[in-house]
Amino acid sequence: MAARNQLFEAPPYPVEQALNRLGANLRTARIRRNYTIEEVAQRIGAGVRAVRDAERGKASTGIGVYAALLWVYDLLQPVNELASPTMDEHGLALAAAKEKVRARKSGELDSDF
């Protein structure tokens, strides 16, 4: 028997809350557009269960299903806005701290005694 993924069984609380919010927002978007779960599932090429699980915010639902649902509802943002490296302030600070800093710039010394 395959080992169970702890993330699927009990994701960290902030992850669980984010997925629940995303699922609720996807359900609201579907209802506002008067789509049935069956119609949406057919449009994205997935099963009804996958759409239902995404709307419930299940961690085991593939990211492809979430992305396809965002696409169907015309809510998918360009990738450069979704996870832009320039928006990662914490990562930028860590990278800057690791950069090697030269004590002097090259060409700063001369042989003029």
N, C-alpha and C positions, 0 to 999 in steps of 0.2 A: 504494500500500500504506500502511496506517495505521501511524503510529509506535507502537512498543512502549512500554508503560508500565514504567519502571525499577522501580517498586515491586513489580510482579508478577514481574519477572525476578530481582531481587536485593533483597528488602526489607532494611531495617536489621536487624542481628542480634537486638536485643531484640524487634522486631516478629515476626521469623521464629520465635523461641523461644516467644513468647506464643501465636502461632497454632498451632504444633505441640502445645503443652500443651493448648490448647482443643480441638483436633481429637482428641487422644488421650482427653481427658475425655469428649467427646461419644461416641466409639466405646465407651468403657467403660460409659457410661450406657445406650447402646443394647443392648449385650450383657447387662447386668444385668437389663434389662427383657424379654429374650428376643424382641426385635424383629429382623426382617431388614431389610436396607437397602431392599429393595423396599417393605416395609410402611411404613417411615418416609417414604420418598420419596412414596408415595401419600398419606400423611396430611398432608404439608406442601404437596403439589401441585407437587413438583419432580421432576426426573429422578434416576435412580439415580446417575448420574455426579456430580451436584451434591452429593449426600449423601456419596459416596465422597471427593470433593475436599475437602469440609469436614472430614471425619475425618482427612484427611492434612494439614490445616492450610494449604491453598493460599491464597495472598494474593489470587488472582484470583476466589475464590469470593465471591459477593455477601453483604453483611452480613445481608440478608433471610433467606438460607438459614441462617446461623448463629443468628439470632434465632428462626427457626421451629423449628429443632432444639432449642434451649433450651426453647421453649414445649412441644413434644411431650413432652419428658422432665420437664416441670414444674420446670424450673430457672431460668426467666426471672424475674429480680428486677424489682420496680417501677422505673421509669426514675428516680425521684427518689433511689433508693439506688444505682443503677448509675453515674450520672454527675452526682452532685449538685454544684452550684456551691460549696456550703459545704465540700465535701471537698477542693476545689482550693486547698490552702494556698499553693502557689507563686503561683497566679493572684491570690489575695486579697492577698498581700503586694505584688505588682506594682501592683495597682489602688490599694492604699492609698498607695503611693509617688507615684502620679500625681495623687492628689487634691489640690486646691488648699486650702491652709490659710489661713484669715483671720488676720491679725495681731491683730485684736481683734474681739470679738463686737459685733454691731450693738446699738446702744442703750447701750453701755458708757460713752460720753462724754456729758457733759451740758454745758449752757451756764452752769453755775453758777460764776462767777468770783469 
